[in-house]
Amino acid sequence: MDDFTLARVVHVVAILFWIGGVAFVTTVLMPSIRRSVPPAERLASFHRVEQGFAWQARLWVGIAGLSGLWMIHRADLWDRFADPRFWWMHAMVAVWLVFASMLYLIEPLFLHRRMEISSQPARDFARMERMHRALLLASLVTTVGAMAGAHGLI
């Protein structure tokens, strides 16, 4: 197995765990909390569970970014970013940047502090749920596009 193939395997596994985790949180955890926890306690309930997942999300997003960058560098795929037929390359970078920004910068540096100071738990949980749905949809469109594009279907 060459280094590019290994990088692709690592990339796909990282995305499997990353987006799979987002799908679980969005389609199972958050609806369960919404159904079983009073509105004022939903955010705290979510954060108790999310603590065990946050480090994993950071790990898989980091590995996906590094392996993706390695493949672009190794195969000299930079010119694809100038070709609109490779829209899915832009989408992968955009989705990655959103998640990386949230996980490494916005959430730890700003969001948790803001929620401690001026939180409205019911509103914040509903906003977070909407954001997760939008990000999951963007992730799914990107994944389908990337898989189809990488195999010459689009």
N, CA and C atoms as an extended XYZ file, in Angstrom:
462
Properties=species:S:1:pos:R:3:atomname:S:1:resname:S:1:resid:I:1 pbc="F F F"
N         0.850       -1.174        0.000 N   MET     1
C         0.000        0.000        0.000 CA  MET     1
C         0.897        1.238        0.000 C   MET     1
N         0.637        2.149       -0.929 N   ASP     2
C         1.449        3.362       -0.975 CA  ASP     2
C         0.905        4.415       -0.009 C   ASP     2
N         1.660        5.489        0.163 N   ASP     3
C         1.276        6.515        1.135 CA  ASP     3
C        -0.025        7.227        0.758 C   ASP     3
N        -0.311        7.394       -0.528 N   PHE     4
C        -1.552        8.045       -0.939 CA  PHE     4
C        -2.758        7.185       -0.575 C   PHE     4
N        -2.658        5.902       -0.832 N   THR     5
C        -3.756        4.994       -0.484 CA  THR     5
C        -3.970        4.977        1.020 C   THR     5
N        -2.892        4.932        1.769 N   LEU     6
C        -3.003        4.972        3.228 CA  LEU     6
C        -3.664        6.275        3.691 C   LEU     6
N        -3.266        7.383        3.091 N   ALA     7
C        -3.869        8.670        3.444 CA  ALA     7
C        -5.364        8.671        3.124 C   ALA     7
N        -5.749        8.072        2.005 N   ARG     8
C        -7.175        8.015        1.653 CA  ARG     8
C        -7.954        7.165        2.654 C   ARG     8
N        -7.376        6.040        3.064 N   VAL     9
C        -8.032        5.185        4.066 CA  VAL     9
C        -8.211        5.962        5.371 C   VAL     9
N        -7.155        6.614        5.817 N   VAL    10
C        -7.219        7.397        7.055 CA  VAL    10
C        -8.262        8.507        6.908 C   VAL    10
N        -8.281        9.172        5.762 N   HIS    11
C        -9.226       10.255        5.497 CA  HIS    11
C       -10.674        9.763        5.588 C   HIS    11
N       -10.953        8.651        4.933 N   VAL    12
C       -12.323        8.116        4.929 CA  VAL    12
C       -12.737        7.672        6.329 C   VAL    12
N       -11.854        7.027        7.059 N   VAL    13
C       -12.188        6.598        8.426 CA  VAL    13
C       -12.432        7.817        9.317 C   VAL    13
N       -11.605        8.846        9.189 N   ALA    14
C       -11.797       10.061        9.985 CA  ALA    14
C       -13.152       10.695        9.682 C   ALA    14
N       -13.510       10.752        8.409 N   ILE    15
C       -14.796       11.341        8.029 CA  ILE    15
C       -15.948       10.467        8.509 C   ILE    15
N       -15.769        9.162        8.454 N   LEU    16
C       -16.793        8.244        8.952 CA  LEU    16
C       -17.123        8.540       10.416 C   LEU    16
N       -16.085        8.660       11.238 N   PHE    17
C       -16.311        8.930       12.657 CA  PHE    17
C       -16.797       10.362       12.897 C   PHE    17
N       -16.243       11.320       12.161 N   TRP    18
C       -16.628       12.722       12.325 CA  TRP    18
C       -18.086       12.946       11.929 C   TRP    18
N       -18.436       12.643       10.684 N   ILE    19
C       -19.793       12.904       10.206 CA  ILE    19
C       -20.783       11.918       10.834 C   ILE    19
N       -20.328       10.702       11.105 N   GLY    20
C       -21.188        9.758       11.820 CA  GLY    20
C       -21.555       10.287       13.194 C   GLY    20
N       -20.597       10.896       13.860 N   GLY    21
C       -20.867       11.506       15.163 CA  GLY    21
C       -21.838       12.664       15.054 C   GLY    21
N       -21.655       13.488       14.036 N   VAL    22
C       -22.580       14.604       13.817 CA  VAL    22
C       -23.986       14.061       13.549 C   VAL    22
N       -24.076       13.014       12.752 N   ALA    23
C       -25.385       12.420       12.445 CA  ALA    23
C       -26.039       11.871       13.712 C   ALA    23
N       -25.269       11.191       14.547 N   PHE    24
C       -25.822       10.657       15.801 CA  PHE    24
C       -26.327       11.782       16.699 C   PHE    24
N       -25.494       12.786       16.893 N   VAL    25
C       -25.871       13.896       17.769 CA  VAL    25
C       -27.125       14.593       17.236 C   VAL    25
N       -27.166       14.790       15.912 N   THR    26
C       -28.263       15.547       15.293 CA  THR    26
C       -29.565       14.770       15.216 C   THR    26
N       -29.480       13.491       14.902 N   THR    27
C       -30.705       12.720       14.652 CA  THR    27
C       -31.155       11.846       15.824 C   THR    27
N       -30.272       11.626       16.796 N   VAL    28
C       -30.627       10.771       17.933 CA  VAL    28
C       -30.547       11.544       19.256 C   VAL    28
N       -29.385       12.074       19.567 N   LEU    29
C       -29.177       12.697       20.878 CA  LEU    29
C       -30.042       13.938       21.080 C   LEU    29
N       -29.969       14.879       20.179 N   MET    30
C       -30.713       16.125       20.368 CA  MET    30
C       -32.235       15.904       20.391 C   MET    30
N       -32.798       15.110       19.471 N   PRO    31
C       -34.240       14.857       19.572 CA  PRO    31
C       -34.629       14.149       20.878 C   PRO    31
N       -33.769       13.252       21.353 N   SER    32
C       -34.046       12.564       22.615 CA  SER    32
C       -34.074       13.561       23.771 C   SER    32
N       -33.109       14.449       23.784 N   ILE    33
C       -33.070       15.473       24.833 CA  ILE    33
C       -34.299       16.376       24.717 C   ILE    33
N       -34.642       16.782       23.489 N   ARG    34
C       -35.806       17.655       23.291 CA  ARG    34
C       -37.088       17.002       23.811 C   ARG    34
N       -37.229       15.684       23.614 N   ARG    35
C       -38.443       14.972       24.039 CA  ARG    35
C       -38.492       14.699       25.540 C   ARG    35
N       -37.330       14.553       26.178 N   SER    36
C       -37.339       14.047       27.554 CA  SER    36
C       -36.866       15.034       28.619 C   SER    36
N       -36.344       16.176       28.223 N   VAL    37
C       -35.780       17.116       29.196 CA  VAL    37
C       -36.525       18.452       29.075 C   VAL    37
N       -36.881       19.061       30.197 N   PRO    38
C       -37.545       20.373       30.147 CA  PRO    38
C       -36.667       21.402       29.411 C   PRO    38
N       -37.291       22.346       28.692 N   PRO    39
C       -36.535       23.307       27.876 CA  PRO    39
C       -35.390       24.010       28.604 C   PRO    39
N       -35.592       24.415       29.822 N   ALA    40
C       -34.558       25.149       30.554 CA  ALA    40
C       -33.346       24.288       30.896 C   ALA    40
N       -33.500       22.950       30.848 N   GLU    41
C       -32.405       22.047       31.227 CA  GLU    41
C       -31.756       21.348       30.026 C   GLU    41
N       -32.280       21.571       28.820 N   ARG    42
C       -31.787       20.857       27.634 CA  ARG    42
C       -30.326       21.145       27.324 C   ARG    42
N       -29.944       22.386       27.383 N   LEU    43
C       -28.569       22.750       27.050 CA  LEU    43
C       -27.576       22.089       28.011 C   LEU    43
N       -27.870       22.141       29.298 N   ALA    44
C       -26.988       21.506       30.291 CA  ALA    44
C       -26.936       20.000       30.081 C   ALA    44
N       -28.063       19.414       29.777 N   SER    45
C       -28.112       17.974       29.510 CA  SER    45
C       -27.260       17.622       28.301 C   SER    45
N       -27.380       18.425       27.254 N   PHE    46
C       -26.579       18.196       26.050 CA  PHE    46
C       -25.086       18.299       26.360 C   PHE    46
N       -24.693       19.316       27.097 N   HIS    47
C       -23.271       19.520       27.397 CA  HIS    47
C       -22.686       18.396       28.253 C   HIS    47
N       -23.509       17.805       29.128 N   ARG    48
C       -23.013       16.674       29.926 CA  ARG    48
C       -22.620       15.515       29.025 C   ARG    48
N       -23.416       15.239       28.004 N   VAL    49
C       -23.121       14.134       27.081 CA  VAL    49
C       -22.043       14.544       26.091 C   VAL    49
N       -22.116       15.768       25.615 N   GLU    50
C       -21.202       16.256       24.577 CA  GLU    50
C       -19.749       16.279       25.035 C   GLU    50
N       -19.521       16.431       26.331 N   GLN    51
C       -18.146       16.466       26.834 CA  GLN    51
C       -17.368       15.219       26.434 C   GLN    51
N       -18.028       14.078       26.422 N   GLY    52
C       -17.355       12.840       26.050 CA  GLY    52
C       -17.114       12.711       24.566 C   GLY    52
N       -17.793       13.527       23.774 N   PHE    53
C       -17.670       13.447       22.330 CA  PHE    53
C       -16.779       14.543       21.750 C   PHE    53
N       -16.648       15.657       22.447 N   ALA    54
C       -15.932       16.819       21.901 CA  ALA    54
C       -14.485       16.492       21.528 C   ALA    54
N       -13.780       15.792       22.389 N   TRP    55
C       -12.380       15.483       22.079 CA  TRP    55
C       -12.281       14.568       20.863 C   TRP    55
N       -13.259       13.652       20.714 N   GLN    56
C       -13.256       12.766       19.548 CA  GLN    56
C       -13.517       13.565       18.270 C   GLN    56
N       -14.457       14.489       18.332 N   ALA    57
C       -14.754       15.319       17.163 CA  ALA    57
C       -13.517       16.110       16.762 C   ALA    57
N       -12.821       16.691       17.723 N   ARG    58
C       -11.598       17.444       17.412 CA  ARG    58
C       -10.538       16.534       16.795 C   ARG    58
N       -10.394       15.346       17.329 N   LEU    59
C        -9.420       14.397       16.799 CA  LEU    59
C        -9.730       14.045       15.344 C   LEU    59
N       -10.973       13.628       15.060 N   TRP    60
C       -11.322       13.172       13.706 CA  TRP    60
C       -11.317       14.309       12.701 C   TRP    60
N       -11.753       15.493       13.109 N   VAL    61
C       -11.709       16.648       12.201 CA  VAL    61
C       -10.252       16.995       11.881 C   VAL    61
N        -9.387       16.940       12.886 N   GLY    62
C        -7.965       17.202       12.654 CA  GLY    62
C        -7.336       16.192       11.714 C   GLY    62
N        -7.623       14.926       11.941 N   ILE    63
C        -7.065       13.869       11.082 CA  ILE    63
C        -7.605       13.995        9.660 C   ILE    63
N        -8.896       14.302        9.514 N   ALA    64
C        -9.472       14.480        8.173 CA  ALA    64
C        -8.793       15.640        7.451 C   ALA    64
N        -8.565       16.737        8.151 N   GLY    65
C        -7.907       17.887        7.535 CA  GLY    65
C        -6.478       17.592        7.127 C   GLY    65
N        -5.726       16.960        8.012 N   LEU    66
C        -4.326       16.652        7.701 CA  LEU    66
C        -4.195       15.636        6.566 C   LEU    66
N        -5.023       14.603        6.589 N   SER    67
C        -4.945       13.595        5.528 CA  SER    67
C        -5.414       14.171        4.195 C   SER    67
N        -6.442       15.036        4.223 N   GLY    68
C        -6.904       15.676        2.993 CA  GLY    68
C        -5.835       16.585        2.415 C   GLY    68
N        -5.206       17.380        3.263 N   LEU    69
C        -4.125       18.254        2.807 CA  LEU    69
C        -2.962       17.440        2.242 C   LEU    69
N        -2.635       16.333        2.907 N   TRP    70
C        -1.557       15.480        2.415 CA  TRP    70
C        -1.875       14.944        1.013 C   TRP    70
N        -3.111       14.490        0.809 N   MET    71
C        -3.478       13.951       -0.507 CA  MET    71
C        -3.429       15.039       -1.581 C   MET    71
N        -3.886       16.238       -1.261 N   ILE    72
C        -3.823       17.337       -2.232 CA  ILE    72
C        -2.370       17.634       -2.585 C   ILE    72
N        -1.536       17.702       -1.569 N   HIS    73
C        -0.106       17.975       -1.794 CA  HIS    73
C         0.562       16.833       -2.554 C   HIS    73
N         0.375       15.626       -2.086 N   ARG    74
C         1.054       14.448       -2.647 CA  ARG    74
C         0.710       14.210       -4.110 C   ARG    74
N        -0.568       14.400       -4.457 N   ALA    75
C        -1.012       14.165       -5.835 CA  ALA    75
C        -1.038       15.461       -6.653 C   ALA    75
N        -0.582       16.551       -6.053 N   ASP    76
C        -0.565       17.859       -6.712 CA  ASP    76
C        -1.924       18.178       -7.338 C   ASP    76
N        -2.939       18.203       -6.477 N   LEU    77
C        -4.315       18.423       -6.921 CA  LEU    77
C        -4.758       19.884       -6.783 C   LEU    77
N        -3.841       20.797       -6.586 N   TRP    78
C        -4.181       22.198       -6.355 CA  TRP    78
C        -4.980       22.800       -7.513 C   TRP    78
N        -4.685       22.360       -8.735 N   ASP    79
C        -5.371       22.928       -9.899 CA  ASP    79
C        -6.868       22.609       -9.909 C   ASP    79
N        -7.284       21.600       -9.167 N   ARG    80
C        -8.714       21.263       -9.099 CA  ARG    80
C        -9.527       22.402       -8.494 C   ARG    80
N        -8.909       23.207       -7.661 N   PHE    81
C        -9.631       24.309       -7.030 CA  PHE    81
C        -9.942       25.431       -8.023 C   PHE    81
N        -9.334       25.392       -9.185 N   ALA    82
C        -9.621       26.379      -10.229 CA  ALA    82
C       -10.651       25.866      -11.228 C   ALA    82
N       -11.072       24.619      -11.085 N   ASP    83
C       -11.993       23.995      -12.032 CA  ASP    83
C       -13.351       23.774      -11.362 C   ASP    83
N       -14.414       24.422      -11.873 N   PRO    84
C       -15.735       24.282      -11.252 CA  PRO    84
C       -16.276       22.851      -11.261 C   PRO    84
N       -15.760       21.989      -12.112 N   ARG    85
C       -16.215       20.598      -12.109 CA  ARG    85
C       -15.844       19.896      -10.807 C   ARG    85
N       -14.879       20.429      -10.113 N   PHE    86
C       -14.458       19.850       -8.836 CA  PHE    86
C       -15.033       20.648       -7.661 C   PHE    86
N       -16.290       21.059       -7.794 N   TRP    87
C       -16.978       21.825       -6.759 CA  TRP    87
C       -16.925       21.122       -5.415 C   TRP    87
N       -16.906       19.800       -5.451 N   TRP    88
C       -16.903       19.025       -4.220 CA  TRP    88
C       -15.599       19.185       -3.441 C   TRP    88
N       -14.513       19.534       -4.124 N   MET    89
C       -13.259       19.822       -3.407 CA  MET    89
C       -13.447       21.094       -2.562 C   MET    89
N       -14.063       22.115       -3.184 N   HIS    90
C       -14.348       23.344       -2.445 CA  HIS    90
C       -15.289       23.053       -1.279 C   HIS    90
N       -16.291       22.229       -1.528 N   ALA    91
C       -17.266       21.898       -0.482 CA  ALA    91
C       -16.583       21.180        0.682 C   ALA    91
N       -15.674       20.253        0.368 N   MET    92
C       -14.975       19.547        1.451 CA  MET    92
C       -14.188       20.528        2.315 C   MET    92
N       -13.474       21.443        1.676 N   VAL    93
C       -12.684       22.419        2.427 CA  VAL    93
C       -13.607       23.332        3.230 C   VAL    93
N       -14.713       23.769        2.629 N   ALA    94
C       -15.636       24.671        3.318 CA  ALA    94
C       -16.257       24.000        4.544 C   ALA    94
N       -16.734       22.771        4.380 N   VAL    95
C       -17.333       22.053        5.514 CA  VAL    95
C       -16.280       21.837        6.594 C   VAL    95
N       -15.087       21.446        6.183 N   TRP    96
C       -14.017       21.238        7.150 CA  TRP    96
C       -13.709       22.536        7.902 C   TRP    96
N       -13.630       23.654        7.177 N   LEU    97
C       -13.321       24.939        7.820 CA  LEU    97
C       -14.394       25.337        8.836 C   LEU    97
N       -15.653       25.096        8.515 N   VAL    98
C       -16.730       25.417        9.455 CA  VAL    98
C       -16.572       24.597       10.732 C   VAL    98
N       -16.401       23.282       10.579 N   PHE    99
C       -16.269       22.429       11.764 CA  PHE    99
C       -14.995       22.734       12.544 C   PHE    99
N       -13.880       22.903       11.842 N   ALA   100
C       -12.618       23.198       12.524 CA  ALA   100
C       -12.723       24.519       13.280 C   ALA   100
N       -13.322       25.523       12.661 N   SER   101
C       -13.496       26.818       13.329 CA  SER   101
C       -14.345       26.669       14.582 C   SER   101
N       -15.435       25.920       14.453 N   MET   102
C       -16.315       25.720       15.611 CA  MET   102
C       -15.605       24.946       16.727 C   MET   102
N       -14.967       23.844       16.366 N   LEU   103
C       -14.386       22.958       17.378 CA  LEU   103
C       -13.115       23.498       18.020 C   LEU   103
N       -12.275       24.179       17.233 N   TYR   104
C       -10.983       24.620       17.746 CA  TYR   104
C       -10.966       26.073       18.210 C   TYR   104
N       -11.874       26.905       17.678 N   LEU   105
C       -11.820       28.329       18.007 CA  LEU   105
C       -13.092       28.847       18.686 C   LEU   105
N       -14.190       28.824       17.948 N   ILE   106
C       -15.411       29.482       18.418 CA  ILE   106
C       -15.943       28.860       19.697 C   ILE   106
N       -16.097       27.534       19.688 N   GLU   107
C       -16.668       26.874       20.866 CA  GLU   107
C       -15.800       27.045       22.113 C   GLU   107
N       -14.518       26.674       22.078 N   PRO   108
C       -13.740       26.776       23.328 CA  PRO   108
C       -13.389       28.207       23.739 C   PRO   108
N       -13.206       29.102       22.769 N   LEU   109
C       -12.763       30.451       23.121 CA  LEU   109
C       -13.900       31.434       23.395 C   LEU   109
N       -15.037       31.228       22.738 N   PHE   110
C       -16.104       32.219       22.848 CA  PHE   110
C       -17.453       31.648       23.299 C   PHE   110
N       -17.883       30.582       22.690 N   LEU   111
C       -19.246       30.101       22.876 CA  LEU   111
C       -19.541       29.668       24.309 C   LEU   111
N       -18.642       28.879       24.891 N   HIS   112
C       -18.886       28.417       26.266 CA  HIS   112
C       -18.933       29.591       27.244 C   HIS   112
N       -18.057       30.562       27.051 N   ARG   113
C       -18.057       31.736       27.935 CA  ARG   113
C       -19.352       32.535       27.782 C   ARG   113
N       -19.785       32.727       26.531 N   ARG   114
C       -21.017       33.478       26.293 CA  ARG   114
C       -22.202       32.789       26.933 C   ARG   114
N       -22.248       31.466       26.830 N   MET   115
C       -23.364       30.729       27.409 CA  MET   115
C       -23.351       30.790       28.934 C   MET   115
N       -22.173       30.854       29.532 N   GLU   116
C       -22.090       30.975       30.989 CA  GLU   116
C       -22.568       32.346       31.457 C   GLU   116
N       -22.286       33.369       30.672 N   ILE   117
C       -22.602       34.747       31.066 CA  ILE   117
C       -24.060       35.108       30.769 C   ILE   117
N       -24.493       34.838       29.560 N   SER   118
C       -25.826       35.320       29.168 CA  SER   118
C       -26.622       34.256       28.415 C   SER   118
N       -26.685       33.093       28.947 N   SER   119
C       -27.365       31.999       28.270 CA  SER   119
C       -28.870       32.073       28.439 C   SER   119
N       -29.545       31.732       27.384 N   GLN   120
C       -30.979       31.476       27.405 CA  GLN   120
C       -31.098       30.031       26.936 C   GLN   120
N       -31.038       29.067       27.861 N   PRO   121
C       -30.876       27.655       27.518 CA  PRO   121
C       -31.854       27.118       26.475 C   PRO   121
N       -33.114       27.426       26.585 N   ALA   122
C       -34.096       26.896       25.631 CA  ALA   122
C       -33.818       27.432       24.231 C   ALA   122
N       -33.586       28.735       24.129 N   ARG   123
C       -33.296       29.351       22.836 CA  ARG   123
C       -31.965       28.849       22.267 C   ARG   123
N       -30.956       28.761       23.121 N   ASP   124
C       -29.633       28.314       22.664 CA  ASP   124
C       -29.673       26.862       22.180 C   ASP   124
N       -30.422       26.005       22.882 N   PHE   125
C       -30.532       24.613       22.452 CA  PHE   125
C       -31.234       24.526       21.095 C   PHE   125
N       -32.321       25.270       20.927 N   ALA   126
C       -33.047       25.265       19.648 CA  ALA   126
C       -32.154       25.770       18.519 C   ALA   126
N       -31.394       26.814       18.768 N   ARG   127
C       -30.468       27.354       17.760 CA  ARG   127
C       -29.392       26.315       17.419 C   ARG   127
N       -28.870       25.676       18.440 N   MET   128
C       -27.840       24.663       18.231 CA  MET   128
C       -28.390       23.484       17.425 C   MET   128
N       -29.619       23.107       17.691 N   GLU   129
C       -30.255       22.010       16.961 CA  GLU   129
C       -30.421       22.373       15.482 C   GLU   129
N       -30.864       23.582       15.194 N   ARG   130
C       -30.996       24.038       13.802 CA  ARG   130
C       -29.642       24.056       13.105 C   ARG   130
N       -28.618       24.537       13.800 N   MET   131
C       -27.283       24.591       13.219 CA  MET   131
C       -26.760       23.185       12.919 C   MET   131
N       -26.982       22.255       13.833 N   HIS   132
C       -26.553       20.878       13.597 CA  HIS   132
C       -27.241       20.282       12.370 C   HIS   132
N       -28.533       20.555       12.208 N   ARG   133
C       -29.249       20.041       11.038 CA  ARG   133
C       -28.667       20.602        9.746 C   ARG   133
N       -28.404       21.903        9.724 N   ALA   134
C       -27.840       22.533        8.528 CA  ALA   134
C       -26.451       21.974        8.222 C   ALA   134
N       -25.632       21.809        9.257 N   LEU   135
C       -24.284       21.278        9.049 CA  LEU   135
C       -24.315       19.813        8.611 C   LEU   135
N       -25.242       19.043        9.149 N   LEU   136
C       -25.366       17.652        8.724 CA  LEU   136
C       -25.779       17.587        7.254 C   LEU   136
N       -26.731       18.414        6.852 N   LEU   137
C       -27.154       18.443        5.456 CA  LEU   137
C       -25.991       18.836        4.547 C   LEU   137
N       -25.262       19.873        4.905 N   ALA   138
C       -24.091       20.288        4.112 CA  ALA   138
C       -23.061       19.175        4.051 C   ALA   138
N       -22.860       18.476        5.157 N   SER   139
C       -21.902       17.369        5.197 CA  SER   139
C       -22.335       16.222        4.296 C   SER   139
N       -23.621       15.919        4.294 N   LEU   140
C       -24.124       14.829        3.451 CA  LEU   140
C       -24.015       15.164        1.972 C   LEU   140
N       -24.383       16.380        1.595 N   VAL   141
C       -24.260       16.806        0.199 CA  VAL   141
C       -22.800       16.750       -0.231 C   VAL   141
N       -21.925       17.220        0.623 N   THR   142
C       -20.491       17.212        0.326 CA  THR   142
C       -19.958       15.793        0.197 C   THR   142
N       -20.347       14.919        1.105 N   THR   143
C       -19.876       13.530        1.060 CA  THR   143
C       -20.346       12.826       -0.201 C   THR   143
N       -21.614       12.993       -0.536 N   VAL   144
C       -22.141       12.378       -1.763 CA  VAL   144
C       -21.409       12.947       -2.984 C   VAL   144
N       -21.249       14.264       -3.032 N   GLY   145
C       -20.534       14.885       -4.144 CA  GLY   145
C       -19.093       14.425       -4.244 C   GLY   145
N       -18.419       14.323       -3.108 N   ALA   146
C       -17.013       13.897       -3.108 CA  ALA   146
C       -16.875       12.452       -3.562 C   ALA   146
N       -17.738       11.596       -3.075 N   MET   147
C       -17.658       10.183       -3.483 CA  MET   147
C       -17.969       10.037       -4.968 C   MET   147
N       -19.015       10.696       -5.438 N   ALA   148
C       -19.365       10.622       -6.851 CA  ALA   148
C       -18.267       11.251       -7.705 C   ALA   148
N       -17.760       12.396       -7.274 N   GLY   149
C       -16.701       13.074       -8.031 CA  GLY   149
C       -15.403       12.293       -8.066 C   GLY   149
N       -15.018       11.702       -6.948 N   ALA   150
C       -13.773       10.932       -6.889 CA  ALA   150
C       -13.836        9.682       -7.758 C   ALA   150
N       -15.039        9.235       -8.052 N   HIS   151
C       -15.197        8.036       -8.878 CA  HIS   151
C       -15.701        8.349      -10.271 C   HIS   151
N       -15.603        9.625      -10.666 N   GLY   152
C       -15.922       10.028      -12.021 CA  GLY   152
C       -17.400       10.066      -12.389 C   GLY   152
N       -18.265       10.072      -11.397 N   LEU   153
C       -19.701       10.089      -11.688 CA  LEU   153
C       -20.231       11.486      -11.963 C   LEU   153
N       -19.548       12.515      -11.481 N   ILE   154
C       -19.963       13.898      -11.753 CA  ILE   154
C       -18.765       14.717      -12.140 C   ILE   154
